[in-house]
Amino acid sequence: MSGVTSEESEAQRLEREAKQKEEAYEAARNQFPPPPPPMTQQNFLQYMQMMEERQRITMEQQNKFFQELLQQNKVDRPENQGVTLSDFHNTKPISFAYAPEPMDAEDWLMDTERKLNTVGCSDQEKVRYATHLLCGPAASWWDNIVAVYPAEKVFTWQEFKRKFRESNVPESIVELKRREFESLEQKDKAILTYVREFSGLSRYAAEEVNTEDKRKKRFMRGFNPQFKVQLRMLRATEFQELVDAAITLEDDFKQLQEDKRKKAIFEPKNFNSNKPNTGLSFKPRYKNNNSYNKKYMTSGSNALGTTPSSTMNLFIHTTSDEASEAAMYSDSVEDFATMHCLELAQLTAAPFNINTYQIVT
């Protein structure tokens, strides 16, 4: 009897599990809805209209949000408060005491004005914050300006700029700098030095360099002739291209001069000093001029009278071609002896006294 009950219980269990699996399968199918039917053209148009409406509503909500945020900022900062000094200092302005060059003062004024405009300062705030940056001599200058006017005087930003330029960028100094630029030449300056002076002074004559062509022509006008011809052949289209070419040309020229110097040192002219100097003699230049010889030629050491002498102006009579050629490169007995690496005594057959042959010119 118990065996039958056990078998029935097993059958019921299997049936129950099968039913649970079927229910789970149905539940899983219900989680994924069937695909929608194919969209017709009318349904597609309706869908697009619905998306456009949603986008319009979203944009309206965003605009409303930003308007409320802007209004909140206005409430937090009253209109009469304006730009604070802290806001201006966030731009990292530069203090001003004096300027070694007029254009340095102009640069400070332009930089300060740009930063004042960045934070949105009013006209009065510009004057207040700009004068706050003055220190030392500049602060004393502004105090003297204010003291001349009544206490209720309110300076505009244009008035401040005009007075600042009158004091720190005077027209007389600007005119002198302009003339200096007009006469600027390279001469013995290096190319980079000439470029720096040209760039600095050209600011005082902006009308002469306000185009690339004008700038190049004025730059070329001050060049040395040894560079000018070659740079004209380059036909540079831009000013910086001309500057780069000039620097390269100068470096090549220096290298060429250095090579020549080294060659002159290590390859001296060979005059064949081992060859006998038969018939070599030194004679005064003015041999037949007795009055000249009497006045300017004396014997003995340091017996030259009142006329100073730094060179011995002699010429050479010899049948030796090498000696004649050497004389062309030498103005003194010592020079000639040095070129032949000989002692003075070797050049003359008789005892030799330098002062005897010294001629003062």
PyMOL commands that set and color helices and strands:
alter all, ss='L'
color gray80, all
select helices_A, chain A and resi 2-31+41-76+85-89+102-118+123-132+137-148+157-168+171-182+191-208+212-221+225-234+239-266+290-296+321-328+333-340+344-347+354-357
alter helices_A, ss='H'
color red, helices_A
select strands_A, chain A and resi 281-283+315-317
alter strands_A, ss='S'
color yellow, strands_A
deselect
rebuild
show_as cartoon
